[in-house]
Amino acid sequence: MDINLELYRVFYHVATSLSFSEASRQLFISQSAVSQSVKSLEKKLGQSLFVRNTKKVALTPAGETLLQHVQPAIQMLLEGESALSSRTSLMGQLRIGASDTICRYFLIDYLRRFHRDYPDVRIRITNSTSIGCVDLLNNGQADFIFCNSPNSRLDPHAPTKVIREFQDVFMASHDAFPIDHPLKLSELLEYPILMLSPRSTTSEYLHRLFADHGLRLMPEVELNSNDLLVDLARIGLGITCIPDYMCKDHKDLMEIRLKTPLPRRQLVLVRRDTQPLSQAAERFLEYFQ
């Protein structure tokens, strides 16, 4: 007997809901189409499957018998569709290396968006300095990293994308350091300097910059956290240097202007080139196209 599977599918929804209108809603077809399909199936089988009246629908004995066989088959098909759907949805793991400053002041909005779009993807973030992040990439602990450039550890041939440029800014408490005129670099050294630790691109950059001007930079404090340096600057312990994209969150501090502005640096995305990225990682990279 040649009967279209779709007729059995319509029968299943009517039989399980005992409602032609509910079956039409579930199937996204008109109620008249549901009724015509049921009539066509009854004609092909030579059996009446439903008792119809104005208030309700009930199965005939033949309908009950047919449902016992149709229900497992339809449910198996639905489970198969669900299994295929889960395979095509975005799964896997996203492995990122980034500093705490880049995570908090730049990357967090992208991570929030990605997690909202793909809640099943596990996001693994390893925190390190921009120099340490290169080691994470080289050791296979991250699919890609966000770091500052120039970076002494970064392979110049690594697949790199510039995400944004930024300016380093010296900041201080106005009450502790009421400096109202631009300073030379040599004049800046007359004040206590609060800086990131030597194993950071910012420390490398500033030491090289001062050395190029024949000056020796001797920080008063060296820490691993820009946020902690800001806290120390806020209580007047010295002048710190932070990227300009942090400044909007620390408007209580004052910028110490320089007679010669500092050269701009770059925030870059660097990926591994030794193996393919996961589907999740490829999708995350699309946010930066």
N, C-alpha and C positions, 0 to 999 in steps of 0.2 A: 504494500500500500504506500503510495507516494504522497506523503503529507509534509508540508513545509514546517520546519522546526519552529518558525515564528508563531505558527498557530498554537503549538503546544506552550510556547512562552506566554502568549496572551491568556490561554486557559489557566496556566499556573497562577498568574497574578489575580485573575478573577476568583479562582477557587480558594486561594489563601486569604484574600481580603473579603470575599463574598460581597463584592461591590463592583459594578461596572465603572462607576465614576472614579473610584479609588484606583482601579486598575489603569484607567486612562491617564490619571495623574502620574502614576509610577512609570508608565511606559512612554509618556510624553506624546500620546496620540489622542485623537478625539474619541469620545464615548461611542459614537456611531461606528468608528473603525473597530473598536473593541467588540461591539455587538456583532458586526459583520464577520469578524474573524471567528468568534465562537460559533456562529451559525454555520460557517463554512466547515469547521472542524466536525461539528455534529453531523453534517450531511455526509462527509467523507467516511466517518465511523459508522454511520447508520444508527446512532444512539443519541438520545437526549441527555445532556450532561448537567443541565441546571433546571431547577424549578423557579420560574420567575413570577413575581407578582409586584404590585405597586409599592410595597414597603420593603421587601427584602428578597435576597437571592439565596437559594439553598442548592446543595449538590444532590443529584439523583444517585442511586446506588451505582450506576455506571460511572458517574462523575467521580464518586469517592474511590472506586477501583482504579480509575485512570490516574487520579492524583497520587495514589500510593506509588505509582511507577514513574510519573513525570517529575514529582518533587525532588527525589534524589538526583535525577539527571540534570535538572535545571540548577540545583544548588552546586553541583560539581562544576558546571560551566561557569557559574558566577565566581566560584573560588578560583578557577583557572584564570579568569579575567583579572581578579584581584591580585593574583600572584604575578602576572605579567605587568600589571600597573606598578607594583612595588619595585620590580626590576628596572623599570624605566625612570622611576623617580630618583632624584639626586641623593646618593648615599655616600658613604666613605668618610674620610678624615681630612681635615685641613690643618696643615702644620706650618706655623709661622714663627719666625724669629724677629724680635724687635725690642728696642729699649723701652723702659717704662715711660719716658717722655713722649716718644713717638706713639706708643700705644694709647696713652691717656689723651694727648692733645691733637692727634691726627687720626689714628687708626680706629678708634672706638666707634665712630659713626658708621664706618664701613662694616665693622663687625656686627653692629646692631642690625644694620640693613640685611646683611647676609644671613644672620640667624633668623630673622623674621621671614625671609624668603625661603630658606632651606633649614627648617628646624631639626631635621633628622641627621644633619651632618655634624659630626663631632669636631669641635674647634679646639686645637691644641696650640697654645701660645707659650713659647719659651722666651723668658726675659733675659737679656744680656745687653752689654754696651754694643755700640755699632761695630766695634772691632771684634768683640766676642761673637756677634751674630754671624760674621763671616766664617768663623770656626764651626758654628752650628750647621751652616750650609755645606761646608766642605766635608763634614763628618756624616752627612746624610740625616741629620736630626731635624731638618726643616726643608720643606719643599721650596720655599722662597723666604727672603728676609726683606725688611725695610730698614735702611740704615742711612747714615750721613755720608756724604762724599764731599771732599776727598777722604779716602780711607786707605791707610797704609797696607791693610791686609787684603784688600779687594783685588781680585784678578782683573786686570784691564780688559781681558777678553771674555769675561763672564757676561751672560745675557742680562743687560741692565736697562731699566727704563726710568727716566727722570720723572718723578711724580710732582715735585714742586721745588721752587727755589725759596730760600729763606735768608734772613739777615740776623746775625748775632747781635744782641743788644746788651749793653751793660746797664744794670738796674740797681737801685739802692733806695733806702728810706730817706725821704727828703728831710725829716727831722734830724737824722744822724749825719747826713752829708748834704747840706744845702748848697749844692753846686749849681750855679745858674749860668754858666758859660761853657762852651765847648773846650774839651781838654785834648792836649797832645797825649800820645801813648806814654811818653816819659812822665808826664804829670799824673797820669792815671796810676802809675806805680807808686806814687806817694801815699796811696790809700790801701787799706787791707783788701786783698782780692780773694773772693770765694769761688772755687772752681771745681769742676768734675775731676775725678781721679785720673792719673796718667794713662790708664788703659781705656781711653775714650778718644774719639775723633776730635771732640771739642778741645781737649787738652793738647793733643798733637797740633791742632790748627793754631791755637793761641800761642803756644810756645814757639812755633815756627814763625808766626807773624811778628812777634816781638823780636825774635832773633834776627829776622830780616831787617829790622830797624836798629840793630846793634844794641838791643835791650835784653836784659835777663829777667824773665818773669818768675817771681817767687811768691806763689800763692800762700795766703795765710791759712786757708782751710782747703782740703781736698776731700770730696765725698763722692759717693756713687749715685746720688739722687739730685736732680735739678730741683724737685719740689722742696727737699730739705734745705738746699742752698737758698731758695727763695725765702723759706721760713727764717733762716739766719740773717738774711739781708733785711727782712722785715723788722727784726728786733735790733738792727743797727750794728751787727758784727762786721759788716764789710759790704763791698760791691761785688755782685755776681754777674755772670754772663749767661744769658739764656736765648733760645731762638725766639724770633719775633712772634711766632704763632702761639707762644705761651702768654704773651703780654696781656691779651684781652682778659685773661682770668686773674691778673694780678695788677689791677689798675691803681692799687694803693701805693705801688712802688713808682719811683720816678726814673725816667731814662737819663743816663749820663751820656750826654752828647759828646762826640769826638770831632776834632777838626778834620780828620780824614776818616770817612766811613769805612767800616770793615768790609772786605770783599765778601760777596754773597757765596753761600754754599748751596748744596742740593740735597734733597731727600730722594733717595732712589729705591726702586724695587729690583731685587736681584734674584733670579731663579736658577735652579740647578739645570745643567745641560747634559748630565750623564744618564738620565732616565726620564721617561715620559711622566707628566704630572697626572694626578688623579682627576676624575671628572669634576670633583668638588673644587680642587685647586684651579682648574681651568676656568670654571664658572666664576670663582672669586676674582680672578685676574681680569675678567671682562668689565668689572666695575672701574677699572683704571684705563680703559681704552680711550 
